[in-house]
Amino acid sequence: MIRPARRSRAIGPVGLTLTALVVAGTAVAAPSAQDDAPLTSAQQQALDAGFQVAPKSSGAKARAASSTGANPFLANLPDVAGVDFAAWKATLTAAGEARSATTSYREARAQANAVTPAANTVVVHDEQEPAGTAGSNDSLANAERISAFGTAKGKSNVVRIIGEQAQLPTPTPQALEPAAEDNGSIPLAADTGISGVSAVTTTGQLGDGPHGSAGTGSNDFDVYAVDLTAGLSLVADTSGQATDTILALYDAAGELVAADDDGGAGLASLLSYDAATTGTHYLLVAGYSAAGPLPADPADSGSGAGGADEGPYDLAITQSQLDRDAYAVKLRPGDVVGGVANGQADELTVYRPDGSQAVGAPGTDASSLYAPESPLPGGGNTTFGYVAEEAGWYVIDVAGLTGAYSVQIEGYRPGAQLDRNKNQTVLLDFEGGRVNTGLWGGPGVRELSPFSAFLGKWGITRDRERALINRITTVVRANLEEVGDGGLNDPRVTVVNSRTHPELRGKENVSRVVVGGTIDQSGISTIGIAQYIDPGNYGHEDTALVLLDVLSDPTGPASLNTYLTAASDREKFVANGVGNVTAHEIGHMIGSYHTDNASETVNLMDSGGANFQNLFGVGPDGIGGTADDPNVRFVEDTYSPVEGFTGTEDTQNVTAWAYPPR
């Protein structure tokens, strides 16, 4: 089994409420005009590798205190260049721990268990692999099956796994002299002697090469050659100095295969990679840079973007066998599964019955994003929430440091099946007026302009307001309902708007999306933002916000006007654009996370910051509202790399199980 690296990103083909927990948007910064300058190629490369492109705070307390602005996990941001994702992850971790102790969480679990067919008992599964050994439960094929777990009658929907990552024999490290400069590229890589089971330690200095700040200033890179052996694991660690490092691993062809930032102590990096094939790879050590820390060409030591941190680092490289533990649970289509790891485990990865990776959660506890009504667990080193697509055995891979761990896996049927009132409604509110922006971390009750105030900015007259609102409502309804093909649940959801159903505001089982207002009015610097991410859709009365100032700006990549010409059907394109952004926020409320906006797949859940033309549905001609415009839908796509999750998210399946069947 090839597993994403512990604490590093394996690179694939390219009632306590949330606001009380300061998750929806801590200390929202004063709104400012959006910077429409596109990301540089170096910044996009960094985001694709899972690196943020904003200055970082150091230390957990400082990071939590600096998580300002709209929560990037919940928001569709015009620009991600200023987002300190490290700070936000620290905030999520603290909030996840607080949520696990709340009365509302205990009540949500009790309510879900009361109507789940499985017995309301906890099964304890002790790892069967003999202590201090490895190899008996380290692959998909030999995962330990936990037959007692399940959501069906006669099973238990909670299992606590007790295990240990064994401390296997490791080689005695050989001390190497610091490599001579210039070793900043693959052709100039320093030899480490790593081959087979082996280990080395060395030291280095970032900035002392010809491309450091005293030279060309394009950034100093240090590259080390390592001969990897299939079946063994490479671990590289820069802990020991205060320099803010990143680590990146390239294969012989110069393709990036794994990367890490801040996986070690403090700002140090810790990269682990399970070798699938035998061959020479190249480990790059660099300083963090908001301009992008990676070289544009790993074969060119002068191809950096500049601005990197400089200073000394200690480097330890080990190749050896690592213990890994895999467990299998049998799921039914639509099962909503959550997991939380504690002790020495800090990464959980879920594999589908066909062996594909569903979701990996490396060291991120995002459980505070769940709705208060969600029974899914949290408050540990890492968590995941997932909706099963098919019946079969799913494997959960546990990784982390050596030592004892506990992992709790819980399974429930979707919220629509637990709620006795099966009628669920989404209300699109176009009226503006007084809105409590504190729901999303904003400054409180603010006055928002109605949808009608923005029509002229798109060249549409006010007498077309009702027709345009109806078209947006139709787009959103189609996005939510046209997901039942391929044998999935065929959902039934009522989508209405405030022009026809104003009386539904605040009613039971009515989710609301406010469509109107500006960044300045709301105090939230975003295009859209949801209140929660709720796998299984257990909370049916949450709210989202879609602001219209950026969408109606005269120019800019996140403005609909950028793609309008005389050839455009303006009403059709504006309806599709606003409707898709609205469906994106609803997608969060029913359980989907952000997907990669730079991948070839176009998904309604693509994150903000770039490629808005894809979310808006602009066709190959680059003009919105023409015959080649695609029909953007919830589909299967990779998770947004910078947010920390790995694998392929099936947002179509998540949406299909969010509402009752027809």
Stockholm file with secondary structure:
# STOCKHOLM 1.0

chainA/1-662         MIRPARRSRAIGPVGLTLTALVVAGTAVAAPSAQDDAPLTSAQQQALDAGFQVAPKSSGAKARAASSTGANPFLANLPDVAGVDFAAWKATLTAAGEARSATTSYREARAQANAVTPAANTVVVHDEQEPAGTAGSNDSLANAERISAFGTAKGKSNVVRIIGEQAQLPTPTPQALEPAAEDNGSIPLAADTGISGVSAVTTTGQLGDGPHGSAGTGSNDFDVYAVDLTAGLSLVADTSGQATDTILALYDAAGELVAADDDGGAGLASLLSYDAATTGTHYLLVAGYSAAGPLPADPADSGSGAGGADEGPYDLAITQSQLDRDAYAVKLRPGDVVGGVANGQADELTVYRPDGSQAVGAPGTDASSLYAPESPLPGGGNTTFGYVAEEAGWYVIDVAGLTGAYSVQIEGYRPGAQLDRNKNQTVLLDFEGGRVNTGLWGGPGVRELSPFSAFLGKWGITRDRERALINRITTVVRANLEEVGDGGLNDPRVTVVNSRTHPELRGKENVSRVVVGGTIDQSGISTIGIAQYIDPGNYGHEDTALVLLDVLSDPTGPASLNTYLTAASDREKFVANGVGNVTAHEIGHMIGSYHTDNASETVNLMDSGGANFQNLFGVGPDGIGGTADDPNVRFVEDTYSPVEGFTGTEDTQNVTAWAYPPR
#=GR chainA/1-662 SS CCCCCTTSEECCCCCCCTTTTTCSCTTCCCCCCCCCCCCCHHHHHHHHTTCCCSCCCCSHHHHHHTCCSSCTTTEECSCCTTCCHHHHHHHHHHHHHHHTTSHHHHHHHHHHHHHCSSEEEEEEEECCSCTTCCSSSCSSTTCEECTTBCSSTTSEEEEEEEEEECCCCCCCCEECCCCCSCCCSSTTCEEEEEESSEEEEEEEEETCSTTSTTTTCSCCCEEEEEEECTTCEEEEECTTSSCCEEEEEECTTSCEEEEEESCSSTTCCEEEEECSSCEEEEEEEEECCTTCSSCSSTTCTTCCCSCCCCEEEEEEEEEECCCCEEEEEEECTTCEEEEEEEEEEEEEEEECTTSCEEEEEESCCCGGGSCTTCCCCCSSSEEEEEECCSSEEEEEEEEEEEEEEEEEEEEECCHHHHCSCCCCEEEEECCCEEEEGGGGTSSSEEEECCGGGGGGGGTCCGGGHHHHHHHHHHHHHHHHHTTCCTTCCCBCCEEEETTTCGGGTTCTTEEEEEECCCHHHHTCCSSEEESCCCTTCCCSSCEEEECCTTTTSSSSTTCGGGGCCTTSCHHHHHHHHHHHHHHHHHHHHTTCCCBCTTSSSCCTTBCSSSCHHHHHTCCTTSCTTSTTCCCCCCCEEEBCGGGSCBSEEEHHHHHHTSSCBC
#=GC SS_cons         CCCCCTTSEECCCCCCCTTTTTCSCTTCCCCCCCCCCCCCHHHHHHHHTTCCCSCCCCSHHHHHHTCCSSCTTTEECSCCTTCCHHHHHHHHHHHHHHHTTSHHHHHHHHHHHHHCSSEEEEEEEECCSCTTCCSSSCSSTTCEECTTBCSSTTSEEEEEEEEEECCCCCCCCEECCCCCSCCCSSTTCEEEEEESSEEEEEEEEETCSTTSTTTTCSCCCEEEEEEECTTCEEEEECTTSSCCEEEEEECTTSCEEEEEESCSSTTCCEEEEECSSCEEEEEEEEECCTTCSSCSSTTCTTCCCSCCCCEEEEEEEEEECCCCEEEEEEECTTCEEEEEEEEEEEEEEEECTTSCEEEEEESCCCGGGSCTTCCCCCSSSEEEEEECCSSEEEEEEEEEEEEEEEEEEEEECCHHHHCSCCCCEEEEECCCEEEEGGGGTSSSEEEECCGGGGGGGGTCCGGGHHHHHHHHHHHHHHHHHTTCCTTCCCBCCEEEETTTCGGGTTCTTEEEEEECCCHHHHTCCSSEEESCCCTTCCCSSCEEEECCTTTTSSSSTTCGGGGCCTTSCHHHHHHHHHHHHHHHHHHHHTTCCCBCTTSSSCCTTBCSSSCHHHHHTCCTTSCTTSTTCCCCCCCEEEBCGGGSCBSEEEHHHHHHTSSCBC
//
